C-alpha cells in the first residue's frame, strides 16, 4: 500500500470545518426521516465544497448525495446523521441531565461528519494526482430502525458504485466484523368488538387479549429458534385506558432478527402464523404491516484486508490527560459488566483502570458476540462494503445511552472522528490507486451473489415512512 501521510494531511486540512459540522448536527438532533436540519447542514457543506449534488434519493427528502471527480471507478463513503428518541443530554457532563428530546446516543453526528470529511480529502487527492475516479458522499437518514439504505438500494442508488466505505463510533479501534442480523419490523393490529366489560363481556372480542396471546406464543417459540435469532416487541396501542371496556383495537410491533436473510424469512413466517393463531383464538381479525426490514451483512474479505492495513498503519487515536479524565468519570457511571463486555469482545484481559482504548484490535482477535442490525448491510449486497470501529468514547460505554450522548461533543470524540476520516480516506485512496484490488473485490462480491442472489427484504408495497 502507498504511504498514507499525504491523505492524512488532506484530512487534517479540513478538520476544523467538520468538527463544527458534527457539533451542529449534535445540537439539532432529529429522529428517523425527520432529519431536516441535519440534512440541510450537510447539504450546505456539500455546496461549500463544490460537490455535484443530488437530493431526495429514493424519494427521501433527508437523503442527499454529493460527488466529485471524473471518469474511473466510483467509491462511496456512507454517512448518517439521525438521532434517537429521548436521548438528548447535556454534553460534557458525566451524569444524566436529560434535555427531553432526541439525542445522538449512537454517535451519528460524528459518523456523517467524518464520512464527508473523508470524501473531501479523497476529492483533494484525486485532483492533485490527476487520478480518474469519482468519490461520492451519501448522506443517509433513518439508520435507527428506518432502513433508509435498504430503500435506497431498492431504488438503484448504488447501481454504478464500485465499493462502499463507512465506519461507526465505538469504544475501541479496529475493523468491524462483517456481522449484522437481518431484521424486519411488523405491526400486528388486531380488531375485535367493544363491549361493557362488566355488563356484557360475552358480547366483546378483545383485541388486547389477542396481542397478549401473540406475545405468549412468540415466547414459547423462543426455545425452538436459533440461539442467535431475536424477537422483541413493543405495544404501540394497548386499546385505551378504560379497563371496563373490552378493547376493540390493539397493536403490537414485533421486531424479528436472524443471522441471515433466509433465516429471517423463515422466522417471519412463523411469527405471522402465531399472529393468525391469536386472532383465531380470540375471534378477532389481524392485519400485519411491514414497517421496515434490513438484510444480514455480506462480507468483503478483500476490502477488509485493505482497510485493516490502514487501521494498523495509523494505530489508535491519541488521547490526552483531559480526555482520559473525562472518560474515567463516565466509566464511574457504568457497571463492571459493561466494561468487561468490551474486553471480552476484543479478546483482551480486563483492565478496569483503562478509561480509553489505546490499542488497535485485529479482526482475528475479536470474539463473536451478540450483534445488532444495520441498513449498511443492504449496501453490502449491492456493492463490496467495508466498515471500521474507531474509539470516540470511554471503554464500556453502551450505545443508545445517555453516557454516549454526553460524550458526543467531547474533544476525544472529535479526535476519533478525524481518525476515522483518515482511515476511510486512505482506504479509498488505495482502491483508486490499485485497480487490481478493486477488481478483485468486485469479482469476489459477484461470486457470493451467484451463490445467493440479493432479495430485498422490503415488500414492494412498503414505502419509506416519511412524515407528511
VEXDREN-2710 file (C-alpha; in Angstrom, 1 decimal):
% VEXDREN-2710
k/r/px/py/pz
1/UNK/0.0/0.0/0.0
2/UNK/1.1/3.6/-0.6
3/UNK/2.3/5.8/2.1
4/UNK/-0.7/7.3/3.9
5/UNK/0.8/10.6/5.2
6/UNK/-0.4/12.5/2.2
7/UNK/-4.1/11.6/2.6
8/UNK/-3.9/12.1/6.4
9/UNK/-2.7/15.6/5.8
10/UNK/-5.6/16.3/3.5
11/UNK/-8.0/15.2/6.2
12/UNK/-6.3/17.4/8.8
13/UNK/-6.5/20.4/6.5
14/UNK/-10.3/20.3/6.7
15/UNK/-10.7/19.0/10.3
16/UNK/-12.0/22.2/11.9
17/UNK/-14.9/22.6/9.4
18/UNK/-16.1/19.1/10.2
19/UNK/-15.8/19.3/13.9
20/UNK/-18.2/22.3/13.6
21/UNK/-20.5/20.2/11.4
22/UNK/-20.5/17.4/13.9
23/UNK/-21.4/19.8/16.7
24/UNK/-24.1/21.5/14.7
25/UNK/-25.7/18.1/14.0
26/UNK/-25.4/17.2/17.7
27/UNK/-27.2/20.4/18.7
28/UNK/-30.1/19.8/16.3
29/UNK/-31.0/16.1/16.8
30/UNK/-33.8/14.6/14.8
31/UNK/-35.1/11.0/14.6
32/UNK/-35.6/8.8/11.5
33/UNK/-36.9/10.6/8.4
34/UNK/-37.2/13.9/10.2
35/UNK/-33.5/14.9/10.0
36/UNK/-34.3/18.1/8.1
37/UNK/-31.8/20.4/10.0
38/UNK/-29.0/17.8/9.8
39/UNK/-29.6/17.2/6.1
40/UNK/-29.6/21.0/5.5
41/UNK/-26.3/21.3/7.4
42/UNK/-24.7/18.5/5.3
43/UNK/-26.2/20.0/2.1
44/UNK/-24.7/23.4/2.9
45/UNK/-21.3/21.8/3.5
46/UNK/-21.5/19.9/0.2
47/UNK/-22.3/23.1/-1.6
48/UNK/-19.4/24.9/0.1
49/UNK/-17.1/22.0/-1.1
50/UNK/-18.3/22.4/-4.7
51/UNK/-20.0/19.0/-5.0
52/UNK/-22.3/17.9/-7.7
53/UNK/-25.4/17.3/-5.6
54/UNK/-28.4/15.0/-5.9
55/UNK/-31.3/15.4/-3.4
56/UNK/-34.3/13.3/-2.5
57/UNK/-32.6/10.0/-3.0
58/UNK/-35.2/7.2/-3.4
59/UNK/-37.8/9.8/-2.8
60/UNK/-36.5/10.5/0.7
61/UNK/-36.3/14.3/1.4
62/UNK/-33.5/13.9/4.0
63/UNK/-31.2/11.7/1.8
64/UNK/-28.5/13.6/-0.2
65/UNK/-25.5/12.7/-2.3
66/UNK/-22.5/14.8/-3.3
67/UNK/-20.0/13.8/-6.0
68/UNK/-16.5/15.0/-7.1
69/UNK/-14.1/13.8/-9.8
70/UNK/-14.5/12.4/-13.3
71/UNK/-14.4/9.0/-15.0
72/UNK/-12.9/6.0/-13.4
73/UNK/-14.4/3.9/-10.6
74/UNK/-16.9/5.2/-8.1
75/UNK/-16.1/4.9/-4.4
76/UNK/-19.0/5.7/-2.0
77/UNK/-18.5/7.0/1.6
78/UNK/-21.6/6.4/3.7
79/UNK/-22.6/8.9/6.3
80/UNK/-25.5/9.0/8.8
81/UNK/-26.9/11.8/11.0
82/UNK/-30.1/10.5/12.6
83/UNK/-30.7/10.6/16.4
84/UNK/-32.6/8.5/18.9
85/UNK/-35.8/9.5/20.8
86/UNK/-35.4/10.8/24.3
87/UNK/-31.6/10.6/24.5
88/UNK/-30.9/14.3/24.5
89/UNK/-28.3/15.0/27.2
90/UNK/-26.2/18.0/28.3
91/UNK/-22.8/17.2/26.7
92/UNK/-19.6/17.2/28.7
93/UNK/-21.3/16.2/32.0
94/UNK/-20.7/12.8/33.5
95/UNK/-24.2/12.4/35.0
96/UNK/-27.7/12.1/33.5
97/UNK/-29.1/15.5/32.6
98/UNK/-31.8/14.8/30.1
99/UNK/-33.0/17.6/27.7
100/UNK/-36.3/16.0/27.0
101/UNK/-35.8/15.4/23.3
102/UNK/-33.8/13.3/20.8
103/UNK/-30.1/12.8/21.1
104/UNK/-27.2/11.3/19.4
105/UNK/-26.9/8.2/21.6
106/UNK/-25.1/6.2/18.8
107/UNK/-22.7/8.9/17.6
108/UNK/-24.2/9.6/14.2
109/UNK/-23.4/13.3/14.4
110/UNK/-19.8/12.1/14.2
111/UNK/-20.4/9.3/11.7
112/UNK/-21.7/11.5/8.9
113/UNK/-19.3/14.3/9.6
114/UNK/-16.2/12.0/9.4
115/UNK/-17.6/10.4/6.2
116/UNK/-18.0/13.7/4.5
117/UNK/-14.5/14.8/5.7
118/UNK/-13.0/11.6/4.2
119/UNK/-14.8/12.2/0.9
120/UNK/-13.4/15.8/0.7
121/UNK/-9.9/14.6/1.4
122/UNK/-10.3/12.0/-1.4
123/UNK/-11.5/14.7/-3.7
124/UNK/-8.4/16.7/-3.0
125/UNK/-6.2/13.6/-3.6
126/UNK/-7.9/12.8/-6.9
127/UNK/-7.5/16.4/-8.1
128/UNK/-3.8/16.7/-7.0
129/UNK/-2.8/13.4/-8.6
130/UNK/-4.9/13.6/-11.7
131/UNK/-6.4/10.2/-10.9
132/UNK/-9.5/9.2/-12.8
133/UNK/-12.3/8.4/-10.4
134/UNK/-15.3/9.7/-8.6
135/UNK/-15.9/9.9/-4.9
136/UNK/-19.4/10.2/-3.5
137/UNK/-20.7/11.1/-0.1
138/UNK/-24.1/9.6/0.7
139/UNK/-25.9/11.3/3.5
140/UNK/-28.2/8.6/4.7
141/UNK/-31.1/9.2/7.2
142/UNK/-33.0/6.8/9.4
143/UNK/-30.4/4.1/10.1
144/UNK/-32.0/3.7/13.5
145/UNK/-35.0/1.5/12.7
146/UNK/-35.9/3.2/9.4
147/UNK/-34.0/1.1/6.9
148/UNK/-33.3/4.1/4.6
149/UNK/-30.4/2.5/2.9
150/UNK/-32.5/-0.6/2.1
151/UNK/-35.0/1.7/0.3
152/UNK/-32.0/3.4/-1.5
153/UNK/-30.6/0.1/-2.6
154/UNK/-34.0/-1.0/-3.9
155/UNK/-34.3/2.3/-5.8
156/UNK/-30.9/1.7/-7.5
157/UNK/-29.0/4.4/-5.8
158/UNK/-25.8/2.2/-5.8
159/UNK/-26.0/0.6/-9.2
160/UNK/-22.9/2.4/-10.6
161/UNK/-20.9/2.3/-7.4
162/UNK/-17.8/0.1/-7.3
163/UNK/-17.2/-0.1/-3.5
164/UNK/-18.6/1.5/-0.3
165/UNK/-16.7/2.6/2.8
166/UNK/-18.0/3.6/6.2
167/UNK/-17.4/3.5/10.0
168/UNK/-19.1/3.7/13.4
169/UNK/-18.1/5.4/16.6
170/UNK/-17.1/2.9/19.3
171/UNK/-15.1/2.2/22.4
172/UNK/-12.2/0.6/20.6
173/UNK/-10.5/0.8/17.2
174/UNK/-10.4/-2.0/14.6
175/UNK/-12.0/-3.4/11.6
176/UNK/-15.7/-4.0/12.1
177/UNK/-16.5/-7.7/11.8
178/UNK/-18.9/-8.3/8.9
179/UNK/-21.7/-9.4/11.1
180/UNK/-25.2/-7.9/11.4
181/UNK/-28.5/-9.6/11.9
182/UNK/-31.2/-9.4/9.2
183/UNK/-34.4/-7.9/10.7
184/UNK/-38.0/-7.0/10.0
185/UNK/-40.4/-4.8/11.9
186/UNK/-44.0/-5.8/11.6
187/UNK/-47.0/-4.1/13.2
188/UNK/-49.8/-6.6/14.1
189/UNK/-53.1/-4.8/14.6
190/UNK/-56.0/-6.8/16.0
191/UNK/-59.6/-5.7/15.5
192/UNK/-62.2/-7.1/17.9
193/UNK/-65.5/-5.9/19.2
194/UNK/-66.1/-3.5/22.1
195/UNK/-68.4/-4.3/24.9
196/UNK/-69.1/-3.3/28.5
197/UNK/-66.6/-5.3/30.4
198/UNK/-68.9/-5.9/33.4
199/UNK/-72.4/-5.7/31.9
200/UNK/-72.0/-7.8/28.7
201/UNK/-68.4/-9.1/28.4
202/UNK/-69.7/-12.1/26.4
203/UNK/-70.5/-9.8/23.6
204/UNK/-67.0/-8.4/23.3
205/UNK/-63.9/-9.8/21.5
206/UNK/-60.7/-8.4/22.9
207/UNK/-58.0/-7.1/20.6
208/UNK/-55.8/-6.7/23.7
209/UNK/-56.3/-10.4/24.6
210/UNK/-55.1/-11.2/21.1
211/UNK/-51.9/-9.1/21.4
212/UNK/-51.1/-10.8/24.7
213/UNK/-51.8/-14.3/23.3
214/UNK/-49.5/-13.4/20.4
215/UNK/-46.7/-12.4/22.8
216/UNK/-47.2/-15.7/24.7
217/UNK/-47.0/-17.6/21.5
218/UNK/-43.7/-15.9/20.5
219/UNK/-42.3/-16.6/23.9
220/UNK/-43.0/-20.3/23.5
221/UNK/-41.3/-20.2/20.1
222/UNK/-38.0/-18.9/21.6
223/UNK/-37.0/-22.4/22.7
224/UNK/-37.3/-23.6/19.2
225/UNK/-35.4/-21.0/17.2
226/UNK/-31.7/-20.5/16.6
227/UNK/-29.8/-19.1/19.6
228/UNK/-28.6/-16.0/17.7
229/UNK/-32.1/-15.1/16.5
230/UNK/-34.1/-12.5/18.4
231/UNK/-37.7/-11.3/18.6
232/UNK/-38.5/-8.1/20.6
233/UNK/-41.9/-6.4/20.9
234/UNK/-43.5/-3.1/21.9
235/UNK/-47.1/-2.1/22.5
236/UNK/-48.0/0.7/20.1
237/UNK/-51.7/0.7/21.1
238/UNK/-52.9/-1.2/24.1
239/UNK/-56.5/-0.4/23.4
240/UNK/-57.1/2.6/25.6
241/UNK/-57.1/3.4/29.4
242/UNK/-60.5/2.2/30.4
243/UNK/-60.4/-1.3/31.9
244/UNK/-64.3/-1.5/31.9
245/UNK/-64.3/-1.5/28.1
246/UNK/-63.4/-4.6/26.1
247/UNK/-60.7/-3.3/23.8
248/UNK/-61.7/-3.4/20.2
249/UNK/-58.3/-2.5/18.7
250/UNK/-54.7/-3.1/19.8
251/UNK/-51.3/-3.0/18.0
252/UNK/-48.0/-4.7/18.8
253/UNK/-44.8/-4.2/16.9
254/UNK/-42.7/-7.3/16.6
255/UNK/-39.0/-6.9/15.7
256/UNK/-37.7/-10.1/14.3
257/UNK/-33.9/-10.7/13.8
258/UNK/-32.0/-13.6/12.3
259/UNK/-28.4/-14.4/11.4
260/UNK/-29.1/-14.5/7.6
261/UNK/-31.7/-13.5/5.1
262/UNK/-33.2/-16.9/4.6
263/UNK/-33.5/-17.4/8.4
264/UNK/-35.3/-14.1/8.7
265/UNK/-37.9/-15.2/6.1
266/UNK/-38.5/-18.5/7.9
267/UNK/-38.8/-16.8/11.3
268/UNK/-41.1/-14.1/10.0
269/UNK/-43.4/-16.8/8.5
270/UNK/-43.6/-18.5/11.9
271/UNK/-44.4/-15.2/13.7
272/UNK/-47.1/-14.4/11.2
273/UNK/-48.7/-17.8/12.0
274/UNK/-48.7/-17.0/15.7
275/UNK/-50.5/-13.7/15.0
276/UNK/-53.1/-15.6/12.9
277/UNK/-53.5/-18.1/15.7
278/UNK/-54.0/-15.4/18.3
279/UNK/-56.7/-13.9/16.1
280/UNK/-58.4/-17.3/15.7
281/UNK/-58.4/-17.9/19.5
282/UNK/-59.9/-14.6/20.3
283/UNK/-62.3/-14.4/17.3
284/UNK/-60.6/-11.1/16.2
285/UNK/-59.2/-10.0/12.9
286/UNK/-55.5/-9.3/12.4
287/UNK/-53.6/-7.1/9.9
288/UNK/-49.9/-7.3/9.6
289/UNK/-48.0/-4.3/8.2
290/UNK/-44.2/-4.4/7.5
291/UNK/-42.6/-1.2/8.7
292/UNK/-39.0/-1.7/7.8
293/UNK/-36.5/-4.5/7.0
294/UNK/-32.8/-4.9/6.5
295/UNK/-30.5/-7.7/5.4
296/UNK/-27.7/-9.5/7.1
297/UNK/-24.1/-8.3/6.2
298/UNK/-22.3/-9.7/3.2
299/UNK/-18.5/-9.7/3.9
300/UNK/-15.8/-8.4/1.6
301/UNK/-12.5/-10.0/2.7
302/UNK/-10.5/-8.1/0.0
303/UNK/-11.7/-4.7/1.2
304/UNK/-11.3/-5.8/4.8
305/UNK/-7.6/-6.5/4.2
306/UNK/-7.2/-3.1/2.7
307/UNK/-8.9/-1.2/5.5
308/UNK/-7.3/-3.3/8.2
309/UNK/-3.8/-2.4/6.8
310/UNK/-4.7/1.3/7.1
311/UNK/-6.0/0.8/10.6
312/UNK/-2.7/-0.8/11.6
313/UNK/-0.8/1.9/9.9
314/UNK/-2.5/4.8/11.7
315/UNK/-2.9/3.0/15.0
316/UNK/-5.3/4.0/17.7
317/UNK/-6.3/7.7/18.3
318/UNK/-4.0/9.5/20.7
319/UNK/-5.8/11.0/23.7
320/UNK/-4.5/13.4/26.3
321/UNK/-4.9/13.6/30.1
322/UNK/-8.1/15.7/29.9
323/UNK/-9.7/13.1/27.6
324/UNK/-8.8/10.3/30.0
325/UNK/-10.0/12.2/33.0
326/UNK/-13.5/12.8/31.5
327/UNK/-13.6/9.2/30.2
328/UNK/-12.9/8.0/33.8
329/UNK/-15.8/10.0/35.1
330/UNK/-18.1/8.3/32.5
331/UNK/-16.6/4.9/33.4
332/UNK/-17.6/5.5/37.0
333/UNK/-21.3/5.5/35.9
334/UNK/-21.0/2.1/34.3
335/UNK/-21.2/-1.3/35.8
336/UNK/-18.2/-3.6/35.7
337/UNK/-20.2/-5.8/33.4
338/UNK/-20.3/-3.1/30.7
339/UNK/-16.5/-2.7/30.8
340/UNK/-15.8/-6.4/30.9
341/UNK/-18.1/-7.0/27.9
342/UNK/-15.9/-4.7/25.8
343/UNK/-12.7/-6.5/26.9
344/UNK/-14.4/-9.9/26.1
345/UNK/-15.3/-8.7/22.6
346/UNK/-11.7/-7.6/21.8
347/UNK/-10.1/-10.7/23.3
348/UNK/-8.1/-8.9/26.0
349/UNK/-7.7/-9.2/29.7
350/UNK/-9.9/-6.9/31.7
351/UNK/-8.3/-3.6/32.8
352/UNK/-10.8/-1.6/34.9
353/UNK/-8.3/1.2/35.2
354/UNK/-8.1/2.0/31.4
355/UNK/-10.6/4.7/30.5
356/UNK/-9.9/4.9/26.8
357/UNK/-8.8/2.3/24.3
358/UNK/-5.2/3.0/23.4
359/UNK/-4.9/-0.1/21.2
360/UNK/-6.0/-1.5/17.8
361/UNK/-7.9/-4.8/17.8
362/UNK/-7.1/-7.0/14.8
363/UNK/-10.2/-8.7/13.3
364/UNK/-8.6/-12.1/14.0
365/UNK/-8.6/-11.3/17.8
366/UNK/-12.2/-10.2/18.0
367/UNK/-14.6/-12.6/19.6
368/UNK/-18.1/-13.4/18.4
369/UNK/-20.7/-11.5/20.4
370/UNK/-24.3/-10.5/20.1
371/UNK/-24.9/-8.4/17.1
372/UNK/-27.3/-5.7/16.2
373/UNK/-28.7/-4.8/12.8
374/UNK/-27.9/-2.0/10.3
375/UNK/-29.1/-0.9/6.9
376/UNK/-25.5/-0.7/5.8
377/UNK/-25.9/-4.5/5.3
378/UNK/-28.2/-3.9/2.3
379/UNK/-25.5/-1.8/0.7
380/UNK/-23.1/-4.7/1.2
381/UNK/-25.3/-6.8/-1.1
382/UNK/-25.3/-4.1/-3.8
383/UNK/-21.5/-3.4/-3.7
384/UNK/-18.4/-4.6/-1.8
385/UNK/-18.6/-2.8/1.5
386/UNK/-16.2/-2.3/4.5
387/UNK/-16.5/-0.6/7.9
388/UNK/-14.3/0.4/10.8
389/UNK/-14.8/0.9/14.5
390/UNK/-13.0/3.9/15.9
391/UNK/-12.7/5.0/19.5
392/UNK/-14.8/8.1/20.4
393/UNK/-15.9/7.2/23.9
394/UNK/-14.9/5.6/27.2
395/UNK/-14.3/1.9/27.3
396/UNK/-17.5/0.0/28.0
397/UNK/-19.9/2.9/27.0
398/UNK/-23.1/1.3/25.9
399/UNK/-24.7/2.5/22.6
400/UNK/-28.1/4.1/22.9
401/UNK/-27.4/5.5/26.3
402/UNK/-27.1/8.9/27.9
403/UNK/-23.4/8.2/28.6
404/UNK/-22.6/8.1/24.9
405/UNK/-24.7/11.2/24.2
406/UNK/-22.8/13.0/27.0
407/UNK/-19.5/12.3/25.1
408/UNK/-20.8/13.3/21.6
409/UNK/-19.1/16.7/21.6
410/UNK/-16.1/15.9/23.6
411/UNK/-12.5/16.5/22.4
412/UNK/-12.0/12.8/22.5
413/UNK/-15.0/12.2/20.2
414/UNK/-13.6/14.8/17.7
415/UNK/-10.2/13.1/17.7
416/UNK/-11.8/9.8/17.0
417/UNK/-13.9/11.3/14.2
418/UNK/-10.8/12.7/12.5
419/UNK/-9.0/9.4/12.9
420/UNK/-11.9/7.6/11.3
421/UNK/-11.8/10.0/8.3
422/UNK/-8.1/9.2/7.8
423/UNK/-8.8/5.5/7.8
424/UNK/-11.6/5.8/5.3
425/UNK/-9.8/8.3/3.0
426/UNK/-6.7/6.1/3.0
427/UNK/-8.8/3.0/2.2
428/UNK/-10.5/4.8/-0.7
429/UNK/-7.2/6.2/-1.9
430/UNK/-5.8/2.6/-2.1
431/UNK/-8.8/1.4/-4.1
432/UNK/-8.4/4.3/-6.6
433/UNK/-4.6/3.7/-6.9
434/UNK/-4.9/-0.1/-7.2
435/UNK/-7.5/-1.0/-9.8
436/UNK/-6.4/-4.7/-9.4
437/UNK/-7.6/-4.7/-5.8
438/UNK/-10.9/-3.1/-6.7
439/UNK/-11.4/-5.6/-9.5
440/UNK/-10.6/-8.5/-7.1
441/UNK/-13.1/-7.2/-4.6
442/UNK/-15.8/-6.9/-7.2
443/UNK/-15.1/-10.4/-8.5
444/UNK/-15.3/-11.8/-5.0
445/UNK/-18.6/-10.0/-4.5
446/UNK/-20.0/-11.3/-7.8
447/UNK/-19.1/-14.9/-6.7
448/UNK/-21.0/-14.5/-3.4
449/UNK/-24.1/-13.1/-5.2
450/UNK/-24.0/-16.0/-7.7
451/UNK/-24.4/-18.4/-4.7
452/UNK/-27.1/-16.3/-3.1
453/UNK/-28.7/-13.5/-5.1
454/UNK/-29.9/-10.4/-3.2
455/UNK/-33.6/-10.3/-2.4
456/UNK/-34.6/-7.0/-0.9
457/UNK/-36.3/-7.8/2.4
458/UNK/-38.7/-4.9/1.9
459/UNK/-42.0/-5.9/0.3
460/UNK/-42.6/-3.9/-2.9
461/UNK/-45.6/-2.0/-1.5
462/UNK/-43.7/-0.8/1.6
463/UNK/-42.5/2.8/1.2
464/UNK/-40.3/4.9/3.5
465/UNK/-42.5/6.2/6.4
466/UNK/-41.8/9.8/5.6
467/UNK/-43.8/12.2/7.8
468/UNK/-46.4/14.2/5.8
END
